[in-house]
Amino acid sequence: MHVVIINGSPRVQKYSNTEKIIASFAKGLSEKGVTFETYAVSDRSSWESIRKAYMENEEILIALPLYVECIPGLLLEFLETLPQKDEHTRLSFLLQSGFSEGCQLRCGEGFLKELPGYLGVRYGGCLVKGDNFGIRFLDQEKQERITKPYQAMGELFARGDGFFGEEAKKFTGPEYFSLPMRLLLQFLFKTLSRKLFQKVAASWGCTVPLAEKIWETD
Ligand SMILES: Cc1cc2nc3c(=O)[nH]c(=O)nc-3n(C[C@H](O)[C@H](O)[C@H](O)COP(=O)(O)O)c2cc1C
């Protein structure tokens, strides 16, 4: 099997969480003797090569982040440029997001389920997983640790059955958090997380509190 992997994030590859996830997933493919080539829609100058790879190959995987409950606009723009193909081609998806509960990725998944039909190709399933906000803020060792589970999903995909099995379903984790967990998270967001966000913003050169209302003038 040879897989064309397309990173659907608008973020440049260097800062893209999806890119790190793809690296781990691809390791799993390699472990099982599957070859791959990777592309990123964030680099508009490569769109022609991505289209060519899409047309010349039959196993396509689009890995993408959830942006505002659905798929990033830039990816949508790219998809609109794809010509029709036939059912020899299989299109699968790896959908990842910031927030953790599976339920909030289902709208995006629903859209992706319909998409192959519009392009005339076969649907290979959608791997769904959240809790990935932090990847790009970590050092390389921690990034590799947090994205490691995707390697097993690469190995699973190499079996050739797409993402329809129980293992892929389980990978999502909890669909909804329990009430105690939700209350705990609410507390953390109001306390520790605020401090953490402020620290990150300061490291990026922000000199005012994050709650500053810069649009309010006297
Ligand atoms: C504009 C924007 C919108 C986002 N919308 C959501 C969202 O609706 N739900 C969610 O869980 N995460 C959301 N996220 C978080 C991303 O899905 C998450 O950080 C992802 O890992 C980013 O991958 P990337 O760095 O490859 O773009 C959003 C991020 C951005 C920048």
Ligand as a Chemical Component Dictionary entry (heavy atoms), coordinates in Angstrom:
data_LIG
# 
_chem_comp.id                   LIG 
_chem_comp.type                 NON-POLYMER 
_chem_comp.pdbx_formal_charge   0 
_chem_comp.three_letter_code    LIG 
# 
loop_
_chem_comp_atom.comp_id 
_chem_comp_atom.atom_id 
_chem_comp_atom.alt_atom_id 
_chem_comp_atom.type_symbol 
_chem_comp_atom.charge 
_chem_comp_atom.model_Cartn_x 
_chem_comp_atom.model_Cartn_y 
_chem_comp_atom.model_Cartn_z 
_chem_comp_atom.pdbx_ordinal 
LIG C1  C1  C 0 -9.382  29.301 14.289 1  
LIG C2  C2  C 0 -9.376  28.071 15.161 2  
LIG C3  C3  C 0 -10.574 27.421 15.450 3  
LIG C4  C4  C 0 -10.600 26.277 16.260 4  
LIG N1  N1  N 0 -11.794 25.673 16.540 5  
LIG C5  C5  C 0 -11.818 24.596 17.340 6  
LIG C6  C6  C 0 -13.067 23.962 17.663 7  
LIG O1  O1  O 0 -14.139 24.369 17.225 8  
LIG N2  N2  N 0 -13.032 22.894 18.497 9  
LIG C7  C7  C 0 -11.854 22.407 19.008 10 
LIG O2  O2  O 0 -11.893 21.443 19.754 11 
LIG N3  N3  N 0 -10.669 22.967 18.692 12 
LIG C8  C8  C 0 -10.627 24.045 17.877 13 
LIG N4  N4  N 0 -9.410  24.611 17.557 14 
LIG C9  C9  C 0 -8.173  23.984 18.040 15 
LIG C10 C10 C 0 -7.472  23.151 16.955 16 
LIG O3  O3  O 0 -8.357  22.184 16.407 17 
LIG C11 C11 C 0 -6.280  22.407 17.582 18 
LIG O4  O4  O 0 -5.438  23.297 18.266 19 
LIG C12 C12 C 0 -5.499  21.643 16.526 20 
LIG O5  O5  O 0 -4.611  20.770 17.167 21 
LIG C13 C13 C 0 -4.732  22.604 15.603 22 
LIG O6  O6  O 0 -4.005  21.870 14.635 23 
LIG P1  P1  P 0 -3.010  22.625 13.629 24 
LIG O7  O7  O 0 -1.944  23.257 14.503 25 
LIG O8  O8  O 0 -2.463  21.586 12.745 26 
LIG O9  O9  O 0 -3.817  23.646 12.905 27 
LIG C14 C14 C 0 -9.377  25.765 16.780 28 
LIG C15 C15 C 0 -8.173  26.415 16.477 29 
LIG C16 C16 C 0 -8.164  27.555 15.681 30 
LIG C17 C17 C 0 -6.849  28.238 15.393 31 
# 
loop_
_chem_comp_bond.comp_id 
_chem_comp_bond.atom_id_1 
_chem_comp_bond.atom_id_2 
_chem_comp_bond.value_order 
_chem_comp_bond.pdbx_ordinal 
LIG C1  C2  SING 1  
LIG C2  C3  SING 2  
LIG C2  C16 DOUB 3  
LIG C3  C4  DOUB 4  
LIG C4  N1  SING 5  
LIG C4  C14 SING 6  
LIG N1  C5  DOUB 7  
LIG C5  C6  SING 8  
LIG C5  C8  SING 9  
LIG C6  O1  DOUB 10 
LIG C6  N2  SING 11 
LIG N2  C7  SING 12 
LIG C7  O2  DOUB 13 
LIG C7  N3  SING 14 
LIG N3  C8  DOUB 15 
LIG C8  N4  SING 16 
LIG N4  C9  SING 17 
LIG N4  C14 SING 18 
LIG C9  C10 SING 19 
LIG C10 O3  SING 20 
LIG C10 C11 SING 21 
LIG C11 O4  SING 22 
LIG C11 C12 SING 23 
LIG C12 O5  SING 24 
LIG C12 C13 SING 25 
LIG C13 O6  SING 26 
LIG O6  P1  SING 27 
LIG P1  O7  DOUB 28 
LIG P1  O8  SING 29 
LIG P1  O9  SING 30 
LIG C14 C15 DOUB 31 
LIG C15 C16 SING 32 
LIG C16 C17 SING 33 
# 
